[in-house]
Amino acid sequence: MKIMGIKILTDSACDLTREYIENNNIGLLSLILNLNGKLIKDDLGQTLSYKDFYNKMREGATPTTSQINAHEFEEEFTKHIKNGDSIIYISISSSLSGTFNSANIAKNILLEEYPDANILLVDSLSFSVGQGFLVSKACEMRDEGKSVEEIVNWLEENKRKVVHSIIIDDLNHLKRGGRISGATATIGGLLNIKPTLYIDDEGKLVQGEKIKGKKKALRFLANEVKEKAINTKNETLYICHGDCLEEAETLRDIILEEQEFKNVVVNYVGNVVGAHAGPGVLAALFLGSNR
């Protein structure tokens, strides 16, 4: 089998814009959202707009999510194998979803039929645009003419340097997901406590400090970027939000008063990640020396 090119794939937890996905020829597999008993394909806000999704959560909807199954990966991988492409799939953290495992099952099945296929799987150990950051890096390296091995080696060496600094607005969504106790959620709500979250080196979501009040929460995120971001003039800062654009733009402005980035992208936290984080979530994601 002659290898023709490099096909980069990811899943809808990456929270990149649909425009970016299309412009960079990225293959996208969709997780599934269960909202009010209806199964909805998570396709970066096309079927269900981000605004409508968060409004439904504010009205009391309690969505759940489902991973991508192995059969879907088989179908997607087969298309690119038959086209003669090497495949790089960059997944949501395996600690947060079984999706990476589904991809691995599909890969092993297909290698029996296509032993020369080049299927490389990268567990991002990230989510949302932390995962998207790695996808964008892979695209840049592909466009620079880097080999599959060079791209995957860079991703593996640097994926634990993608920092996720997150503020949650409503603790009840975390309670529903089993992240915190009911008592903690109730007390936190009464005291206007904003818990911080981060992703550890195993790709798990971990609770950090508790911040009182939104202004202090914004300052906390800005300080995280100031203290941890590296090589900022050559890197992109991602700010993502759960339908709180004004706060996201305020955070961006605070950060840019103190630091210079090559690019700043402000985008929604998508429906799959937002189902667990809830409206009002706000995060800064960027490259650091470590997490």
C-alpha positions as a LaTeX table, in Angstrom:
\begin{tabular}{lrrr}
\hline
Residue & $x$ (\AA) & $y$ (\AA) & $z$ (\AA) \\
\hline
Met1 & 0.00 & 0.00 & 0.00 \\
Lys2 & 1.40 & 3.36 & $-1.02$ \\
Ile3 & 0.95 & 6.07 & 1.62 \\
Met4 & $-0.35$ & 9.20 & $-0.11$ \\
Gly5 & $-0.85$ & 11.83 & 2.57 \\
Ile6 & $-1.68$ & 12.57 & 6.18 \\
Lys7 & $-5.28$ & 12.68 & 7.40 \\
Ile8 & $-5.80$ & 14.33 & 10.78 \\
Leu9 & $-8.93$ & 13.26 & 12.66 \\
Thr10 & $-10.41$ & 14.39 & 15.95 \\
Asp11 & $-13.73$ & 14.29 & 17.78 \\
Ser12 & $-16.28$ & 16.93 & 18.62 \\
Ala13 & $-14.98$ & 17.46 & 22.14 \\
Cys14 & $-12.16$ & 19.54 & 20.57 \\
Asp15 & $-14.38$ & 22.68 & 20.50 \\
Leu16 & $-12.67$ & 24.11 & 17.43 \\
Thr17 & $-14.87$ & 26.13 & 15.09 \\
Arg18 & $-16.55$ & 24.37 & 12.19 \\
Glu19 & $-14.84$ & 26.86 & 9.88 \\
Tyr20 & $-11.40$ & 25.84 & 11.20 \\
Ile21 & $-12.23$ & 22.14 & 10.83 \\
Glu22 & $-13.33$ & 22.60 & 7.22 \\
Asn23 & $-10.54$ & 24.98 & 6.20 \\
Asn24 & $-7.89$ & 22.60 & 7.52 \\
Asn25 & $-9.36$ & 19.38 & 6.09 \\
Ile26 & $-9.78$ & 17.78 & 9.51 \\
Gly27 & $-11.95$ & 14.68 & 9.84 \\
Leu28 & $-14.49$ & 15.08 & 12.64 \\
Leu29 & $-16.26$ & 12.30 & 14.54 \\
Ser30 & $-19.24$ & 13.27 & 16.68 \\
Leu31 & $-20.03$ & 12.32 & 20.24 \\
Ile32 & $-23.72$ & 12.09 & 21.08 \\
Leu33 & $-25.75$ & 14.39 & 23.31 \\
Asn34 & $-28.89$ & 13.11 & 25.04 \\
Leu35 & $-31.05$ & 16.16 & 25.68 \\
Asn36 & $-34.56$ & 15.80 & 27.07 \\
Gly37 & $-34.71$ & 12.24 & 25.72 \\
Lys38 & $-33.57$ & 13.21 & 22.24 \\
Leu39 & $-30.26$ & 11.95 & 20.81 \\
Ile40 & $-28.40$ & 14.76 & 19.05 \\
Lys41 & $-25.19$ & 14.48 & 17.06 \\
Asp42 & $-22.58$ & 16.85 & 18.49 \\
Asp43 & $-21.39$ & 18.61 & 15.36 \\
Leu44 & $-19.89$ & 21.85 & 16.69 \\
Gly45 & $-23.17$ & 23.67 & 17.08 \\
Gln46 & $-24.65$ & 22.97 & 13.65 \\
Thr47 & $-27.59$ & 20.72 & 14.64 \\
Leu48 & $-28.08$ & 22.42 & 18.02 \\
Ser49 & $-26.63$ & 25.91 & 18.36 \\
Tyr50 & $-24.50$ & 26.60 & 21.42 \\
Lys51 & $-26.84$ & 29.43 & 22.44 \\
Asp52 & $-29.91$ & 27.18 & 22.31 \\
Phe53 & $-28.08$ & 24.41 & 24.16 \\
Tyr54 & $-27.09$ & 26.63 & 27.09 \\
Asn55 & $-30.55$ & 28.20 & 27.23 \\
Lys56 & $-32.05$ & 24.73 & 27.57 \\
Met57 & $-29.67$ & 23.99 & 30.45 \\
Arg58 & $-30.67$ & 27.24 & 32.14 \\
Glu59 & $-34.28$ & 26.12 & 31.79 \\
Gly60 & $-33.47$ & 22.95 & 33.70 \\
Ala61 & $-32.38$ & 20.40 & 31.07 \\
Thr62 & $-29.85$ & 17.85 & 32.35 \\
Pro63 & $-28.07$ & 16.52 & 29.24 \\
Thr64 & $-25.86$ & 13.46 & 29.19 \\
Thr65 & $-23.27$ & 12.39 & 26.63 \\
Ser66 & $-22.22$ & 9.18 & 24.87 \\
Gln67 & $-18.85$ & 8.17 & 23.45 \\
Ile68 & $-18.17$ & 7.34 & 19.81 \\
Asn69 & $-18.41$ & 3.59 & 19.19 \\
Ala70 & $-15.80$ & 1.40 & 17.49 \\
His71 & $-17.94$ & 0.83 & 14.40 \\
Glu72 & $-17.96$ & 4.55 & 13.60 \\
Phe73 & $-14.19$ & 4.63 & 13.86 \\
Glu74 & $-13.91$ & 1.59 & 11.59 \\
Glu75 & $-15.99$ & 3.32 & 8.91 \\
Glu76 & $-14.04$ & 6.57 & 9.17 \\
Phe77 & $-10.60$ & 4.95 & 9.28 \\
Thr78 & $-11.43$ & 2.66 & 6.33 \\
Lys79 & $-12.18$ & 5.65 & 4.06 \\
His80 & $-8.72$ & 7.07 & 4.60 \\
Ile81 & $-6.93$ & 3.72 & 4.47 \\
Lys82 & $-8.47$ & 3.10 & 1.05 \\
Asn83 & $-7.33$ & 6.56 & 0.01 \\
Gly84 & $-3.79$ & 5.58 & 0.95 \\
Asp85 & $-3.46$ & 8.12 & 3.76 \\
Ser86 & $-1.67$ & 7.85 & 7.08 \\
Ile87 & $-4.13$ & 8.56 & 9.89 \\
Ile88 & $-3.51$ & 10.61 & 13.02 \\
Tyr89 & $-6.48$ & 10.61 & 15.39 \\
Ile90 & $-6.32$ & 13.00 & 18.37 \\
Ser91 & $-8.93$ & 12.09 & 20.98 \\
Ile92 & $-10.57$ & 13.55 & 24.06 \\
Ser93 & $-8.76$ & 12.41 & 27.22 \\
Ser94 & $-9.20$ & 8.69 & 27.87 \\
Ser95 & $-9.75$ & 9.58 & 31.55 \\
Leu96 & $-12.90$ & 11.51 & 30.63 \\
Ser97 & $-14.41$ & 9.32 & 27.88 \\
Gly98 & $-14.23$ & 5.81 & 26.45 \\
Thr99 & $-13.85$ & 7.27 & 22.95 \\
Phe100 & $-10.09$ & 6.67 & 22.73 \\
Asn101 & $-10.64$ & 3.02 & 23.65 \\
Ser102 & $-13.24$ & 2.71 & 20.86 \\
Ala103 & $-10.69$ & 4.06 & 18.39 \\
Asn104 & $-8.12$ & 1.54 & 19.59 \\
Ile105 & $-10.56$ & $-1.37$ & 19.13 \\
Ala106 & $-11.29$ & $-0.20$ & 15.58 \\
Lys107 & $-7.59$ & 0.17 & 14.79 \\
Asn108 & $-6.82$ & $-3.39$ & 15.92 \\
Ile109 & $-9.69$ & $-4.80$ & 13.87 \\
Leu110 & $-8.63$ & $-2.92$ & 10.73 \\
Leu111 & $-4.96$ & $-3.88$ & 11.00 \\
Glu112 & $-5.98$ & $-7.51$ & 10.53 \\
Glu113 & $-7.58$ & $-6.60$ & 7.20 \\
Tyr114 & $-5.13$ & $-3.86$ & 6.23 \\
Pro115 & $-1.79$ & $-4.82$ & 7.83 \\
Asp116 & 0.07 & $-2.01$ & 6.05 \\
Ala117 & $-2.30$ & 0.71 & 7.25 \\
Asn118 & $-0.69$ & 3.52 & 9.23 \\
Ile119 & $-3.11$ & 4.42 & 12.02 \\
Leu120 & $-1.68$ & 6.48 & 14.87 \\
Leu121 & $-3.80$ & 7.32 & 17.90 \\
Val122 & $-2.98$ & 10.16 & 20.28 \\
Asp123 & $-4.74$ & 10.35 & 23.65 \\
Ser124 & $-4.71$ & 14.13 & 24.10 \\
Leu125 & $-5.10$ & 13.89 & 27.91 \\
Ser126 & $-7.08$ & 17.09 & 27.31 \\
Phe127 & $-10.54$ & 18.25 & 26.39 \\
Ser128 & $-12.25$ & 21.21 & 24.75 \\
Val129 & $-9.78$ & 23.53 & 23.04 \\
Gly130 & $-6.93$ & 21.99 & 25.00 \\
Gln131 & $-7.51$ & 19.04 & 22.70 \\
Gly132 & $-8.17$ & 21.51 & 19.87 \\
Phe133 & $-4.79$ & 23.16 & 20.53 \\
Leu134 & $-3.05$ & 19.86 & 19.77 \\
Val135 & $-5.15$ & 19.35 & 16.64 \\
Ser136 & $-4.17$ & 22.80 & 15.37 \\
Lys137 & $-0.50$ & 22.06 & 16.07 \\
Ala138 & $-0.76$ & 18.81 & 14.12 \\
Cys139 & $-2.28$ & 20.72 & 11.18 \\
Glu140 & 0.50 & 23.31 & 11.25 \\
Met141 & 3.16 & 20.61 & 11.22 \\
Arg142 & 1.40 & 18.69 & 8.44 \\
Asp143 & 1.30 & 21.88 & 6.34 \\
Glu144 & 5.00 & 22.44 & 7.01 \\
Gly145 & 5.72 & 19.04 & 5.48 \\
Lys146 & 6.56 & 17.24 & 8.72 \\
Ser147 & 6.27 & 13.46 & 8.71 \\
Val148 & 3.61 & 11.47 & 10.59 \\
Glu149 & 6.25 & 10.34 & 13.07 \\
Glu150 & 7.48 & 13.92 & 13.68 \\
Ile151 & 3.92 & 15.14 & 14.29 \\
Val152 & 2.98 & 12.34 & 16.68 \\
Asn153 & 6.29 & 12.58 & 18.55 \\
Trp154 & 5.71 & 16.31 & 19.11 \\
Leu155 & 2.16 & 15.69 & 20.33 \\
Glu156 & 3.25 & 12.96 & 22.75 \\
Glu157 & 6.13 & 15.07 & 24.09 \\
Asn158 & 4.04 & 18.21 & 24.58 \\
Lys159 & 0.49 & 17.12 & 25.41 \\
Arg160 & 1.11 & 17.32 & 29.17 \\
Lys161 & 2.14 & 20.96 & 28.71 \\
Val162 & $-1.32$ & 22.08 & 27.60 \\
Val163 & $-2.68$ & 23.95 & 30.63 \\
His164 & $-6.44$ & 24.03 & 31.33 \\
Ser165 & $-7.43$ & 26.74 & 33.83 \\
Ile166 & $-11.17$ & 26.56 & 34.40 \\
Ile167 & $-13.76$ & 28.40 & 36.48 \\
Ile168 & $-17.17$ & 26.82 & 37.04 \\
Asp169 & $-20.15$ & 29.13 & 37.57 \\
Asp170 & $-22.77$ & 26.67 & 38.84 \\
Leu171 & $-21.64$ & 23.85 & 41.10 \\
Asn172 & $-24.83$ & 21.83 & 40.58 \\
His173 & $-23.65$ & 20.50 & 37.21 \\
Leu174 & $-20.52$ & 19.13 & 38.87 \\
Lys175 & $-22.66$ & 17.63 & 41.61 \\
Arg176 & $-24.82$ & 15.87 & 39.02 \\
Gly177 & $-21.71$ & 14.44 & 37.41 \\
Gly178 & $-20.48$ & 13.14 & 40.76 \\
Arg179 & $-17.53$ & 15.54 & 40.94 \\
Ile180 & $-18.57$ & 17.17 & 44.24 \\
Ser181 & $-21.08$ & 16.46 & 47.02 \\
Gly182 & $-24.54$ & 17.97 & 47.24 \\
Ala183 & $-23.61$ & 19.80 & 50.43 \\
Thr184 & $-20.57$ & 21.38 & 48.81 \\
Ala185 & $-22.69$ & 22.56 & 45.88 \\
Thr186 & $-25.34$ & 24.10 & 48.12 \\
Ile187 & $-22.85$ & 25.94 & 50.36 \\
Gly188 & $-20.83$ & 27.08 & 47.34 \\
Gly189 & $-23.92$ & 28.52 & 45.68 \\
Leu190 & $-24.93$ & 30.45 & 48.79 \\
Leu191 & $-21.46$ & 31.92 & 49.24 \\
Asn192 & $-20.96$ & 32.76 & 45.53 \\
Ile193 & $-18.01$ & 30.38 & 45.43 \\
Lys194 & $-16.46$ & 29.73 & 42.02 \\
Pro195 & $-14.46$ & 26.49 & 42.05 \\
Thr196 & $-11.42$ & 26.21 & 39.82 \\
Leu197 & $-10.64$ & 23.04 & 37.90 \\
Tyr198 & $-7.64$ & 21.81 & 36.00 \\
Ile199 & $-6.53$ & 18.75 & 34.07 \\
Asp200 & $-3.73$ & 16.71 & 35.62 \\
Asp201 & $-0.99$ & 14.73 & 33.86 \\
Glu202 & $-3.27$ & 11.69 & 33.59 \\
Gly203 & $-5.93$ & 13.74 & 31.81 \\
Lys204 & $-8.27$ & 13.74 & 34.80 \\
Leu205 & $-10.38$ & 16.69 & 35.93 \\
Val206 & $-9.22$ & 17.87 & 39.35 \\
Gln207 & $-10.72$ & 20.51 & 41.65 \\
Gly208 & $-8.37$ & 23.35 & 42.57 \\
Glu209 & $-8.87$ & 26.51 & 44.59 \\
Lys210 & $-12.24$ & 28.01 & 45.49 \\
Ile211 & $-12.61$ & 31.66 & 44.49 \\
Lys212 & $-15.26$ & 34.01 & 45.90 \\
Gly213 & $-16.87$ & 36.26 & 43.31 \\
Lys214 & $-16.60$ & 36.62 & 39.53 \\
Lys215 & $-14.05$ & 39.48 & 39.51 \\
Lys216 & $-11.59$ & 37.47 & 41.57 \\
Ala217 & $-12.27$ & 34.46 & 39.36 \\
Leu218 & $-11.31$ & 36.43 & 36.23 \\
Arg219 & $-8.17$ & 37.68 & 37.95 \\
Phe220 & $-7.31$ & 34.11 & 38.96 \\
Leu221 & $-7.49$ & 32.93 & 35.34 \\
Ala222 & $-5.41$ & 35.89 & 34.13 \\
Asn223 & $-2.77$ & 35.14 & 36.76 \\
Glu224 & $-2.68$ & 31.49 & 35.72 \\
Val225 & $-1.84$ & 32.56 & 32.17 \\
Lys226 & 0.72 & 35.11 & 33.40 \\
Glu227 & 2.49 & 32.58 & 35.62 \\
Lys228 & 2.36 & 29.48 & 33.43 \\
Ala229 & 2.22 & 30.42 & 29.73 \\
Ile230 & 5.45 & 30.06 & 27.75 \\
Asn231 & 6.66 & 31.32 & 24.36 \\
Thr232 & 3.53 & 33.47 & 24.18 \\
Lys233 & 4.57 & 35.58 & 21.16 \\
Asn234 & 4.63 & 32.40 & 19.08 \\
Glu235 & 1.62 & 30.64 & 20.58 \\
Thr236 & $-2.18$ & 30.88 & 20.59 \\
Leu237 & $-4.21$ & 31.55 & 23.70 \\
Tyr238 & $-7.64$ & 29.93 & 23.71 \\
Ile239 & $-10.44$ & 31.33 & 25.85 \\
Cys240 & $-13.64$ & 29.30 & 25.87 \\
His241 & $-16.93$ & 29.99 & 27.58 \\
Gly242 & $-20.33$ & 28.53 & 28.35 \\
Asp243 & $-22.40$ & 31.30 & 26.77 \\
Cys244 & $-20.79$ & 34.15 & 28.71 \\
Leu245 & $-19.05$ & 35.98 & 25.86 \\
Glu246 & $-18.77$ & 39.29 & 27.70 \\
Glu247 & $-16.80$ & 37.70 & 30.53 \\
Ala248 & $-14.62$ & 35.83 & 28.04 \\
Glu249 & $-13.80$ & 39.09 & 26.24 \\
Thr250 & $-13.10$ & 40.81 & 29.56 \\
Leu251 & $-10.69$ & 38.01 & 30.46 \\
Arg252 & $-9.00$ & 38.31 & 27.07 \\
Asp253 & $-8.52$ & 42.06 & 27.55 \\
Ile254 & $-7.08$ & 41.63 & 31.06 \\
Ile255 & $-4.58$ & 39.06 & 29.78 \\
Leu256 & $-3.56$ & 41.12 & 26.74 \\
Glu257 & $-2.85$ & 44.14 & 28.94 \\
Glu258 & $-0.02$ & 42.12 & 30.48 \\
Gln259 & 1.05 & 39.64 & 27.80 \\
Glu260 & 1.41 & 39.38 & 24.05 \\
Phe261 & 0.22 & 36.29 & 22.18 \\
Lys262 & 0.61 & 35.44 & 18.50 \\
Asn263 & $-3.13$ & 34.82 & 18.37 \\
Val264 & $-6.12$ & 34.75 & 20.72 \\
Val265 & $-9.16$ & 32.60 & 19.93 \\
Val266 & $-12.42$ & 33.09 & 21.85 \\
Asn267 & $-14.97$ & 30.33 & 21.32 \\
Tyr268 & $-17.78$ & 28.46 & 23.04 \\
Val269 & $-17.30$ & 25.44 & 25.24 \\
Gly270 & $-19.14$ & 22.98 & 23.01 \\
Asn271 & $-22.25$ & 21.00 & 23.85 \\
Val272 & $-20.55$ & 17.77 & 24.96 \\
Val273 & $-18.13$ & 19.45 & 27.39 \\
Gly274 & $-20.77$ & 22.03 & 28.34 \\
Ala275 & $-23.18$ & 19.26 & 29.35 \\
His276 & $-20.86$ & 18.57 & 32.30 \\
Ala277 & $-19.54$ & 22.08 & 33.00 \\
Gly278 & $-22.78$ & 24.04 & 32.59 \\
Pro279 & $-23.56$ & 27.61 & 31.55 \\
Gly280 & $-21.10$ & 30.27 & 32.70 \\
Val281 & $-18.03$ & 28.05 & 32.59 \\
Leu282 & $-14.95$ & 30.03 & 31.59 \\
Ala283 & $-11.50$ & 28.69 & 30.76 \\
Ala284 & $-8.08$ & 29.73 & 29.51 \\
Leu285 & $-6.10$ & 27.06 & 27.65 \\
Phe286 & $-2.52$ & 27.52 & 26.55 \\
Leu287 & 0.95 & 26.01 & 26.34 \\
Gly288 & 2.97 & 25.99 & 29.56 \\
Ser289 & 6.19 & 24.36 & 30.71 \\
Asn290 & 4.00 & 21.85 & 32.55 \\
Arg291 & 0.48 & 21.59 & 33.95 \\
\hline
\end{tabular}
